[in-house]
Amino acid sequence: MTDQQPPLQIAVVPVTPFQQNCSIIWEPKSNEAAIVDPGGDVPRLQAALKELGVIPVAIWLTHGHLDHAGGATELAEALSIPIIGPHQGDKPLLDALPEQGLRFDIPGMKAVVPTRWLKDGDTVSLGDLTFEVAHVPGHSPGHVTFFQKDLRFLLAGDTVFAGSVGRTDFPYGDHEALISGIKTKLLPLGDDVQFLPGHGPASTLGEERQNNPFLQG
């Protein structure tokens, strides 16, 4: 009997006072890792990377709110790795991260200049794994998600949660656009798709399609 590792491994590190699910995802074959939405607590993330023994190759951002992107520049500079995403629609949010931080008593946040902006239909790679990018605005104008088709796994950011959806009462929020994006771009991926949201527990798209009160009708 062989001890076969899963093709993708995930460690969730809650960061910032908002307890955002920063996820370290890696492909065991290559040991290459992406840090998804490093909102802050950079020393803790660096310690987690060291403890896991993975090779960080990129930061992926779903969107530009401070609890997701606030630590991206500091971590990218410390590790000498690129920042991938989000969509260019979130440039105003990324530019304003220092001000966002001060508003929530989190000083020292740096603006983010992504190495690569993403758009709907793009792909990003991690080792031999390819993730499909969808632009799903509403929670923010440039929000993106990352979907690994073969593994039926979605990094949803703050689009859909277990039993809820992303807030849209922020500047640039658009509730109708968010619900439309979830229904037209995420739910059709399949009921069996497991997703990790930016906050709270994982769920499946089928569970949310059937029972999420925001997605009925």
C-alpha positions in Angstrom: 0.0 0.0 0.0 1.4 3.4 -0.9 0.8 6.6 1.0 -0.2 8.8 -1.9 -0.4 12.5 -1.2 -3.4 14.5 -2.6 -2.6 16.6 -5.6 -3.3 19.8 -3.7 -2.8 20.6 -0.1 -4.2 23.6 1.8 -3.3 25.3 5.1 -5.6 28.1 6.3 -4.1 30.9 8.4 -6.7 33.3 9.8 -5.2 36.8 9.5 -6.1 40.3 10.7 -8.8 41.2 13.3 -11.3 40.2 10.6 -10.2 36.5 10.8 -9.8 36.3 7.0 -9.0 32.9 5.6 -5.5 33.4 4.1 -4.7 30.1 2.5 -1.4 28.6 1.6 -2.0 26.1 -1.2 0.7 23.9 -2.6 1.3 21.1 -5.0 3.2 18.3 -3.1 4.9 17.0 -6.3 6.8 20.3 -6.9 6.3 21.7 -3.4 5.4 25.0 -5.0 3.1 27.2 -3.0 0.8 30.2 -3.6 -0.3 32.4 -0.7 -3.9 33.5 -1.4 -5.0 36.8 0.1 -2.3 37.6 2.7 -4.3 40.3 4.4 -1.8 40.9 7.2 0.1 39.2 10.1 3.0 38.7 7.7 5.5 37.3 10.3 2.9 34.6 11.2 2.5 33.7 7.5 6.3 33.5 7.0 6.5 31.2 10.0 3.7 29.0 8.6 5.5 28.8 5.2 8.7 27.7 7.0 7.0 25.2 9.1 5.2 23.7 6.1 8.5 23.5 4.2 7.0 24.7 1.0 8.5 26.9 -1.8 6.5 30.1 -2.1 6.3 31.1 -5.8 3.5 33.7 -5.9 0.8 35.7 -4.1 -2.7 35.4 -5.5 -5.2 38.1 -4.7 -9.0 37.7 -5.0 -9.6 41.4 -4.4 -8.3 44.7 -2.9 -9.9 45.0 0.5 -7.4 45.4 3.4 -8.1 42.0 5.1 -7.2 40.2 1.9 -4.4 42.4 0.3 -3.0 44.4 3.2 0.1 42.2 3.7 0.7 41.4 0.1 3.4 44.0 -0.7 5.3 43.3 2.6 5.2 39.5 2.0 6.1 39.8 -1.7 9.1 42.0 -0.9 10.3 39.6 1.9 10.0 36.5 -0.3 10.9 38.1 -3.7 7.8 36.7 -5.4 5.2 38.2 -7.7 1.7 39.4 -6.9 -0.9 37.9 -9.2 -4.4 39.5 -9.4 -6.9 40.8 -8.9 -8.7 42.4 -11.8 -7.7 46.0 -12.6 -11.1 47.2 -11.4 -9.7 47.0 -7.8 -6.8 49.4 -8.5 -8.4 52.2 -6.5 -8.7 49.9 -3.5 -5.1 48.6 -3.8 -3.8 52.2 -4.1 -5.7 53.2 -1.0 -4.6 50.3 1.3 -2.6 52.6 3.6 -5.8 54.7 4.2 -8.0 51.6 4.5 -5.6 50.4 7.2 -5.7 53.6 9.2 -9.5 53.6 9.1 -9.4 50.3 10.9 -6.5 51.1 13.2 -4.1 48.9 11.3 -1.1 51.1 10.5 1.7 50.3 8.2 -0.2 48.8 5.3 1.4 49.3 1.9 -0.3 50.0 -1.4 -0.2 47.0 -3.8 1.0 47.1 -7.4 0.3 43.7 -8.9 2.9 42.1 -11.1 0.1 40.8 -13.2 -3.5 41.9 -13.4 -6.1 39.2 -14.1 -9.2 39.1 -16.3 -12.1 36.8 -16.9 -10.9 33.6 -18.6 -7.3 33.8 -17.6 -5.4 30.9 -16.0 -2.8 30.7 -13.3 -0.5 27.7 -12.6 0.9 26.1 -9.5 3.2 23.3 -10.4 1.3 21.0 -12.8 -2.1 22.4 -11.7 -4.0 25.1 -13.6 -6.6 27.3 -12.1 -9.2 29.1 -14.1 -9.9 32.8 -13.3 -13.4 34.3 -13.2 -14.1 38.0 -12.8 -17.0 38.2 -10.3 -17.5 41.8 -9.4 -20.0 43.1 -6.8 -18.3 42.8 -3.5 -15.6 44.8 -5.2 -15.2 45.9 -8.8 -12.2 43.7 -9.5 -12.9 40.6 -7.5 -11.7 37.3 -9.0 -12.0 33.6 -8.1 -9.7 30.7 -8.8 -11.1 27.3 -9.9 -9.3 24.0 -10.2 -11.5 22.0 -12.5 -10.0 18.5 -12.1 -10.0 18.7 -8.3 -13.5 20.5 -8.2 -12.1 23.1 -5.9 -12.8 26.9 -5.9 -11.1 29.7 -4.0 -14.1 32.0 -3.7 -12.8 35.0 -1.8 -15.7 37.1 -0.6 -18.2 36.2 -3.3 -20.1 33.4 -1.7 -20.0 32.1 1.9 -21.6 29.2 3.7 -25.1 30.5 4.1 -24.3 34.1 2.9 -22.7 36.2 0.2 -20.2 39.1 0.2 -21.2 42.4 1.6 -21.9 45.1 -0.9 -22.4 48.1 1.4 -18.8 49.2 0.8 -17.7 51.8 -1.7 -17.9 50.3 -5.2 -20.3 47.5 -4.0 -23.0 46.3 -6.2 -25.4 43.6 -4.8 -27.2 42.8 -8.1 -23.9 42.3 -9.9 -22.6 40.0 -7.2 -25.7 37.8 -7.2 -25.7 37.7 -11.0 -22.0 36.7 -11.0 -22.5 34.0 -8.5 -25.4 32.5 -10.4 -23.9 32.8 -13.9 -20.2 32.1 -13.2 -19.9 30.1 -10.0 -22.9 27.9 -9.5 -22.7 26.5 -13.1 -19.3 25.0 -12.2 -21.2 22.2 -10.5 -22.9 21.2 -7.3 -20.0 19.0 -6.3 -17.5 21.8 -6.2 -16.1 22.5 -2.8 -15.1 26.1 -2.1 -13.1 27.9 0.4 -14.4 31.4 1.2 -12.6 34.4 2.6 -14.4 34.0 5.9 -15.9 31.1 7.8 -16.1 27.4 6.9 -15.9 25.7 3.5 -19.0 24.6 1.7 -20.1 23.2 -1.6 -21.8 25.1 -4.5 -24.6 22.6 -4.4 -25.3 23.3 -0.7 -25.4 27.0 -1.4 -27.5 26.7 -4.6 -30.1 24.8 -2.6 -30.0 26.5 0.8 -28.3 29.9 0.7 -31.1 32.4 1.3 -29.4 35.0 -1.0 -29.4 32.7 -4.0 -33.0 31.6 -4.1 -35.4 32.8 -6.8 
